[in-house]
Amino acid sequence: MKNCFLYGFISALAGAFLYLVMYFAGLHSDVAKLTIANWVGGLGGLAIGISTIMLGMKARRAELPPTADFGYGAALWVGTRIAFISAFLSAIFVYCYNAFINTGFADIMMQAQAAKMEAKGVSSDQIEKIQEMSAWVFKPVAASIFALIIGGIFGFILSLIIAAFMKRSAPAGPGVPPPV
């Protein structure tokens, strides 16, 4: 269980560091740069998620004796715990980031949303109505709840895939057929 907390914490810390680097680089302060920030954040988050889940599974597998079974279910359980610990800690960071560090981030997101709708030909009245209805999504509490849900689901999906590669069957003993 210690490995899950450790790698979940490392994942959340790396994600927070990535967010702060993008903030200090000015990628979260301008609508034009937000597309780059989304790409960097998406690819960086994917790399962080894959590496921490994989390393956490590998560490847990190494704790077990070589003769012990570390099947798909065990690997998936480790990855899922890492993912949800990371998602929980990341949600706390997202709240702090939106509420205290970059208080104007919600406005930048709203401007980006409006620019996308204008490009699609949506009228300014409709854009205003849509933004009034969706303004709550960009508030710190809602953003952190979405970070928790999306991070948990995304981490679980990564765990499903990574567990297939990290599983280890127990070696077959005398008279025991090898696992299929």
Residue pairs with C-beta under 8 A, 6 or more apart in sequence:
1 81
3 56
3 59
3 60
3 63
3 78
3 82
4 56
4 60
4 78
4 81
4 82
4 85
5 85
6 56
7 52
7 53
7 55
7 56
7 59
7 82
7 86
8 52
8 56
8 81
8 82
8 83
8 84
8 85
8 86
8 88
8 89
9 85
9 86
9 89
10 52
11 48
11 49
11 52
11 53
11 82
11 83
11 85
11 86
11 90
12 85
12 86
12 88
12 89
12 90
12 93
13 89
14 48
14 52
15 44
15 45
15 48
15 86
15 90
15 93
16 90
16 93
16 97
18 40
18 41
18 44
18 45
18 48
19 28
19 41
19 93
19 97
20 101
22 28
22 37
22 40
22 41
23 29
23 97
23 101
23 102
26 33
27 33
27 34
27 36
27 37
27 40
28 34
28 37
28 102
28 105
28 108
29 102
29 104
29 108
30 108
31 108
31 111
31 112
31 115
34 108
34 109
34 112
45 154
49 83
49 86
49 154
49 155
49 158
50 158
50 162
52 82
52 86
53 79
53 82
53 83
53 155
53 158
53 159
53 162
54 162
54 165
54 166
56 78
56 79
56 82
57 75
57 78
57 79
57 82
57 162
57 163
57 166
58 166
60 70
60 74
60 75
60 78
61 70
61 75
61 166
61 168
64 70
66 171
67 170
67 171
68 170
69 168
69 169
69 170
70 166
70 167
70 168
71 167
71 168
71 169
72 163
72 164
72 167
74 167
75 159
75 162
75 163
75 166
75 167
76 159
76 160
76 163
78 159
78 163
79 155
79 156
79 158
79 159
79 160
79 162
79 163
79 166
80 155
80 156
80 159
82 155
82 159
83 151
83 152
83 154
83 155
83 156
83 158
83 159
84 152
84 155
84 156
86 151
86 155
87 147
87 148
87 149
87 150
87 151
87 152
87 155
88 148
90 147
90 148
90 151
91 144
91 145
91 147
91 148
91 151
92 144
94 140
94 143
94 144
94 147
95 140
95 141
95 143
95 144
97 105
98 105
98 106
98 138
98 139
98 140
98 143
98 144
99 140
105 138
106 135
106 138
106 139
106 143
109 138
110 131
110 135
110 138
113 130
113 131
113 134
114 127
114 131
117 126
117 127
117 130
118 124
118 127
122 130
136 142
137 143
137 146
169 178
169 179
170 179
172 178
172 179
